[in-house]
Amino acid sequence: MDLCDRNTIQALLARHGFHFSKSMGQNFLIEDWVPQEIAAASGAGPDTAVLEIGPGIGPLTSELCRRAGCVVAVELDQRLVPVLEETMAPYDNFTLVSGDILKLDIPALVGERMAGYTPLVCANLPYNITTPILTALVEAKCFETITVMIQKEVAERLAGGPGSDYGAFSVFIQYYTEPEVLFDVPPTCFLPAPKVTSAVLCCRVRRQPPVALRCPEPFFFRTVRAAFALRRKTLVNSLQSVFGGQLSKEQLAAAVEDCGLPPTVRGERLGLEEFAALSGTLYRRLPGYHSGGKE
């Protein structure tokens, strides 16, 4: 069954009485090169197990099943369960989990379903929940790589560096992974066609942090979020909106200066090294730090 053929898709969906749900961000692929290239880019092989999120009718799933030792797909839409039972029937290395990935215990799922394999993620993610899903996948600390198709603008932001249109979540992703935009996927590759271009992003999970922190990790990310709290303001003003109850504006300005940064710099100009230096400097200036106080 050609799961990227428009006529096949329409007949399959009609047979099961399925209608697209805008709220679930459902857009099915109709160009076979797309799932083929995504599956190839994922690194799936006989010694790997792949977690897929939102398999739809299974065009990417089937490509992954041909490559991986096993594929575990999590699908929220109960209406797609009988569809997937039909389309994935040829593959004995496929397991369907019906549920919400954001409500599942991902490490437990990996331990139960993917034992003995190198776990990977490969998925076409709904645009409206890209951030929480990527956060959950990264924080699960289970996977070698996370390869996802998401909105192109978001993919470029997550892989972008200082001075680009990146933000706190970009820093989070770059701290834990090495993100790379692989290729674009135009709207014409989907049914129904979305209004934006997609892109495939591969995040290779880091074995070690890319920078040495001089503060607890949660404080590092608090500093990062503070730096982007007021995007149109200077870094000092943005930091003041979060740390103003603990440090004066003068202390914040001195911390920025101690890191060799100009007083008018904005948060989006800082990379991982600068954020590591800034968070450590701020942490040392916190009230109670020298007496053993902790953030």
Solvent accessible surface area in square Angstrom, and as a share of the most:
residue,aa,sasa,rsa
1,M,132,0.59
2,D,78,0.40
3,L,14,0.07
4,C,12,0.07
5,D,51,0.26
6,R,113,0.41
7,N,108,0.55
8,T,37,0.22
9,I,0,0.00
10,Q,90,0.40
11,A,55,0.43
12,L,1,0.00
13,L,10,0.05
14,A,79,0.61
15,R,139,0.51
16,H,62,0.28
17,G,52,0.50
18,F,11,0.04
19,H,138,0.62
20,F,70,0.29
21,S,23,0.15
22,K,195,0.83
23,S,90,0.58
24,M,67,0.30
25,G,30,0.29
26,Q,22,0.10
27,N,37,0.19
28,F,13,0.05
29,L,5,0.02
30,I,24,0.12
31,E,70,0.31
32,D,73,0.38
33,W,88,0.31
34,V,0,0.00
35,P,3,0.02
36,Q,75,0.33
37,E,80,0.36
38,I,0,0.00
39,A,0,0.00
40,A,65,0.50
41,A,38,0.29
42,S,3,0.02
43,G,52,0.50
44,A,15,0.12
45,G,13,0.12
46,P,117,0.73
47,D,97,0.50
48,T,11,0.06
49,A,0,0.00
50,V,0,0.00
51,L,0,0.00
52,E,3,0.01
53,I,9,0.04
54,G,28,0.27
55,P,7,0.05
56,G,8,0.07
57,I,0,0.00
58,G,0,0.00
59,P,12,0.08
60,L,5,0.02
61,T,0,0.00
62,S,9,0.06
63,E,21,0.10
64,L,0,0.00
65,C,8,0.05
66,R,147,0.54
67,R,74,0.27
68,A,8,0.06
69,G,19,0.19
70,C,18,0.11
71,V,0,0.00
72,V,1,0.01
73,A,0,0.00
74,V,3,0.01
75,E,9,0.04
76,L,93,0.46
77,D,4,0.02
78,Q,120,0.53
79,R,99,0.36
80,L,1,0.01
81,V,29,0.16
82,P,59,0.37
83,V,0,0.00
84,L,0,0.00
85,E,111,0.50
86,E,59,0.26
87,T,10,0.06
88,M,5,0.02
89,A,78,0.60
90,P,105,0.66
91,Y,47,0.18
92,D,148,0.77
93,N,34,0.17
94,F,36,0.15
95,T,44,0.25
96,L,43,0.22
97,V,20,0.12
98,S,53,0.34
99,G,19,0.18
100,D,35,0.18
101,I,7,0.04
102,L,73,0.36
103,K,172,0.73
104,L,60,0.30
105,D,92,0.48
106,I,7,0.04
107,P,66,0.42
108,A,40,0.31
109,L,16,0.08
110,V,15,0.09
111,G,50,0.48
112,E,134,0.60
113,R,115,0.42
114,M,3,0.01
115,A,74,0.58
116,G,87,0.84
117,Y,82,0.31
118,T,50,0.29
119,P,25,0.16
120,L,6,0.03
121,V,0,0.00
122,C,0,0.00
123,A,0,0.00
124,N,36,0.19
125,L,3,0.02
126,P,25,0.16
127,Y,70,0.27
128,N,101,0.52
129,I,55,0.28
130,T,7,0.04
131,T,66,0.39
132,P,58,0.36
133,I,1,0.00
134,L,1,0.00
135,T,36,0.21
136,A,27,0.21
137,L,2,0.01
138,V,9,0.05
139,E,103,0.46
140,A,15,0.12
141,K,145,0.62
142,C,31,0.19
143,F,11,0.04
144,E,72,0.32
145,T,22,0.13
146,I,1,0.00
147,T,0,0.00
148,V,0,0.00
149,M,1,0.00
150,I,0,0.00
151,Q,44,0.20
152,K,62,0.26
153,E,94,0.42
154,V,31,0.18
155,A,0,0.00
156,E,86,0.39
157,R,77,0.28
158,L,4,0.02
159,A,36,0.28
160,G,15,0.14
161,G,33,0.32
162,P,75,0.47
163,G,36,0.34
164,S,46,0.30
165,D,92,0.47
166,Y,4,0.01
167,G,9,0.09
168,A,28,0.21
169,F,46,0.19
170,S,1,0.01
171,V,2,0.01
172,F,26,0.11
173,I,0,0.00
174,Q,26,0.12
175,Y,4,0.02
176,Y,40,0.15
177,T,0,0.00
178,E,89,0.40
179,P,24,0.15
180,E,79,0.35
181,V,47,0.27
182,L,57,0.29
183,F,43,0.18
184,D,60,0.31
185,V,0,0.00
186,P,55,0.34
187,P,35,0.22
188,T,103,0.60
189,C,4,0.02
190,F,9,0.04
191,L,27,0.14
192,P,58,0.36
193,A,64,0.50
194,P,21,0.13
195,K,202,0.86
196,V,52,0.30
197,T,45,0.26
198,S,1,0.01
199,A,0,0.00
200,V,0,0.00
201,L,0,0.00
202,C,4,0.02
203,C,1,0.01
204,R,102,0.37
205,V,51,0.30
206,R,67,0.24
207,R,200,0.73
208,Q,137,0.61
209,P,71,0.45
210,P,46,0.29
211,V,15,0.08
212,A,82,0.64
213,L,45,0.22
214,R,160,0.58
215,C,17,0.10
216,P,55,0.34
217,E,59,0.26
218,P,95,0.60
219,F,0,0.00
220,F,0,0.00
221,F,23,0.10
222,R,51,0.19
223,T,0,0.00
224,V,1,0.01
225,R,140,0.51
226,A,0,0.00
227,A,2,0.02
228,F,19,0.08
229,A,51,0.39
230,L,72,0.36
231,R,94,0.34
232,R,207,0.76
233,K,107,0.45
234,T,36,0.21
235,L,0,0.00
236,V,10,0.06
237,N,46,0.23
238,S,0,0.00
239,L,0,0.00
240,Q,67,0.30
241,S,67,0.43
242,V,56,0.32
243,F,0,0.00
244,G,37,0.36
245,G,84,0.81
246,Q,70,0.31
247,L,3,0.02
248,S,49,0.32
249,K,90,0.38
250,E,127,0.57
251,Q,74,0.33
252,L,0,0.00
253,A,42,0.32
254,A,32,0.25
255,A,0,0.00
256,V,1,0.01
257,E,126,0.57
258,D,93,0.48
259,C,33,0.20
260,G,68,0.65
261,L,26,0.13
262,P,74,0.47
263,P,105,0.66
264,T,101,0.59
265,V,16,0.09
266,R,106,0.39
267,G,2,0.02
268,E,30,0.13
269,R,154,0.56
270,L,0,0.00
271,G,10,0.10
272,L,32,0.16
273,E,119,0.53
274,E,66,0.30
275,F,0,0.00
276,A,4,0.03
277,A,39,0.31
278,L,0,0.00
279,S,0,0.00
280,G,1,0.01
281,T,10,0.06
282,L,0,0.00
283,Y,17,0.07
284,R,100,0.36
285,R,75,0.28
286,L,13,0.07
287,P,94,0.59
288,G,39,0.37
289,Y,70,0.27
290,H,164,0.73
291,S,102,0.66
292,G,55,0.53
293,G,35,0.34
294,K,178,0.76
295,E,88,0.39
